[in-house]
Amino acid sequence: MKIALNPNEMVVKAGDSSYMANGDSIRGKLILTTQRIYFKPEPNGVEHSDLEIQPGEIKDVMFFNEKILFPCGLNIVTKNGQQNKFLVKKRNSWSEIIVKMF
């Protein structure tokens, strides 16, 4: 799975993730670069578009628990009110890096 990087852009962190959209869980890769947050869905026969969040769009970063017990949810809220919910491992390290970006 590759993404096209912008000039002077480097990958800071990447890992397997799931994006929670309308009750569905879309598996893919969450990629944090020096310029943006990028979600690339896995090709699984159903067409899903890539998701890109610029640091200037971020309003808040919050945690949530999946199925009450599993502390792996990371919610990136944008200034327009959109909630982007991801399931990731080691969400604390993800949130620390993201908070420093905006």
C-alpha positions, 0 to 999 in steps of 0.5 A, a space after each residue: 500500500 503506497 501513497 503519493 507524498 508531497 515535497 518535503 513530506 515524511 511518514 512519521 507513523 503508520 499502522 493498521 487501523 479501522 475507520 468507523 463510518 456509519 456503523 461500518 468498520 473499514 479496514 486499512 492503514 492510518 498514516 501520519 506524515 509531517 503534513 497530514 493524516 491519511 487513511 488508505 482503505 484496503 482493497 476488498 471489492 468495495 470501493 472506499 475513498 481515501 481520507 485526508 485530514 490537514 492539521 489546520 482542520 483539526 479541532 480536537 482529538 478524543 479517545 473512545 472505547 470500542 464495545 465498552 471494554 477495548 480502549 483503542 478508539 481515536 476520534 479526530 474531530 475537525 473544525 466543521 464538526 466531522 468526527 473521524 473515528 479510528 481503531 488503532 493500537 497504542 492510541 496514546 502515542 498517536 494522539 500525542 503526535 497528532 496534538 503536536 501537529 495542530 
